Amino acid sequence: MDFRLRAVEYKEKGHTFGELKEAFGILPQTFYGWKKRLESGYYDNRPKQVRRRKIDKEKLMQAIEERPGIFLSELAQMFGCSPQSVHTMLKRLGINRKKTVGRFAMCPQLPEPSTIPA
C-alpha cells in the first residue's frame, strides 16, 4: 500500500511516466489503476471478512475429549463435512491423531546387537 501511494504521489508531483517507470518500475496502466483505487478508497482499512466454518472448534475439542479414539470419518459425519476437513481443522489446532498401535507395534522386538551370538 505504501509503495503504491508513494508511486502515485511521485507522478502527481509532475514527474513523467518515463521517470515513474525508472523510479518504481511500473507502467502507466498500473499507475492509473492504483490511482483509481486510491481515490475510490479501495485500499482503506476494511474489516476482514471471516468465513463461517462448518466445524466449530470448541465442539470438535469436546468430541475428542469425550471419545479420544474416535475416527476422522465419525467426526466428519458429526459435523457434516469430509474427513479431510476434520483433519485440516485438527492440524490447525495442533492436534495429532496418529495412533501408536500399528503393524510395527505387533512385531516382536529385535534383540540388541550385543546379545546376538557371533
C-alpha positions as CSV (number, residue, x, y, z in Angstrom):
1,M,0.0,0.0,0.0
2,D,2.7,2.4,1.0
3,F,4.6,1.7,-2.3
4,R,1.5,2.4,-4.4
5,L,0.8,5.6,-2.5
6,R,4.4,6.8,-3.0
7,A,4.3,6.0,-6.7
8,V,1.0,7.9,-7.3
9,E,2.3,10.9,-5.3
10,Y,5.6,10.8,-7.2
11,K,3.7,11.0,-10.5
12,E,1.3,13.7,-9.3
13,K,4.3,15.9,-8.3
14,G,4.9,16.4,-12.0
15,H,7.3,13.5,-13.0
16,T,6.9,11.9,-16.4
17,F,5.9,8.3,-17.0
18,G,9.5,7.5,-18.0
19,E,10.7,8.8,-14.7
20,L,8.0,6.9,-12.9
21,K,9.0,3.7,-14.7
22,E,12.6,4.2,-13.9
23,A,12.0,5.0,-10.2
24,F,9.2,2.5,-9.4
25,G,9.3,0.0,-12.4
26,I,5.6,0.4,-13.2
27,L,3.7,1.2,-16.4
28,P,1.1,3.9,-17.0
29,Q,-1.7,1.3,-16.9
30,T,-0.6,0.3,-13.4
31,F,-0.3,3.9,-12.3
32,Y,-3.9,4.7,-13.4
33,G,-5.2,1.5,-11.8
34,W,-3.6,2.4,-8.5
35,K,-4.7,6.0,-8.7
36,K,-8.3,5.0,-9.4
37,R,-8.3,2.5,-6.4
38,L,-6.7,5.1,-4.1
39,E,-9.4,7.7,-5.0
40,S,-12.2,5.2,-4.6
41,G,-11.0,4.1,-1.1
42,Y,-10.3,0.6,-2.2
43,Y,-7.1,0.3,-0.1
44,D,-8.7,1.8,3.0
45,N,-8.8,-0.4,6.1
46,R,-11.7,-2.6,5.6
47,P,-12.8,-5.1,8.3
48,K,-11.5,-8.5,7.4
49,Q,-14.3,-10.9,6.4
50,V,-14.4,-14.1,8.5
51,R,-15.9,-17.2,6.9
52,R,-18.3,-19.2,9.0
53,R,-16.8,-22.7,9.3
54,K,-18.8,-25.9,9.4
55,I,-16.6,-27.3,12.1
56,D,-16.9,-25.5,15.5
57,K,-13.5,-25.6,17.2
58,E,-15.0,-26.0,20.7
59,K,-17.4,-28.8,19.7
60,L,-14.5,-30.6,18.0
61,M,-12.3,-30.4,21.0
62,Q,-15.2,-31.6,23.2
63,A,-15.9,-34.5,20.9
64,I,-12.2,-35.6,21.0
65,E,-12.1,-35.3,24.8
66,E,-15.2,-37.4,25.2
67,R,-14.0,-40.1,22.8
68,P,-10.2,-39.9,22.2
69,G,-10.2,-42.9,19.8
70,I,-12.9,-41.5,17.5
71,F,-12.2,-41.9,13.8
72,L,-12.0,-38.9,11.4
73,S,-14.9,-40.3,9.4
74,E,-17.1,-40.4,12.5
75,L,-16.1,-36.8,13.3
76,A,-16.9,-35.8,9.7
77,Q,-20.4,-37.3,10.0
78,M,-21.0,-35.4,13.2
79,F,-20.1,-32.1,11.5
80,G,-21.5,-32.8,8.1
81,C,-18.2,-32.5,6.2
82,S,-15.3,-34.6,4.8
83,P,-12.7,-36.4,6.9
84,Q,-10.1,-34.2,5.2
85,S,-11.8,-31.1,6.5
86,V,-11.7,-32.6,10.0
87,H,-8.0,-33.4,9.6
88,T,-7.2,-29.9,8.4
89,M,-9.0,-28.3,11.4
90,L,-7.2,-30.7,13.8
91,K,-3.9,-29.8,12.2
92,R,-4.7,-26.1,12.7
93,L,-5.5,-26.8,16.4
94,G,-2.2,-28.6,16.8
95,I,-3.8,-32.0,17.5
96,N,-2.1,-35.1,16.2
97,R,-4.4,-38.0,15.5
98,K,-1.7,-40.6,14.9
99,K,-2.1,-43.8,16.8
100,T,0.8,-45.7,18.3
101,V,-0.7,-49.1,17.5
102,G,0.2,-50.4,14.1
103,R,1.8,-53.3,12.3
104,F,5.2,-52.5,13.8
105,A,3.8,-52.4,17.3
106,M,2.6,-56.0,16.9
107,C,6.0,-57.3,15.8
108,P,8.3,-58.7,18.4
109,Q,11.2,-56.5,19.5
110,L,14.5,-57.3,17.8
111,P,17.3,-58.3,20.2
112,E,20.1,-55.9,20.9
113,P,23.2,-56.4,18.7
114,S,25.4,-57.2,21.7
115,T,23.2,-60.2,22.7
116,I,23.3,-61.8,19.2
117,P,25.7,-64.8,19.3
118,A,28.7,-64.4,16.9
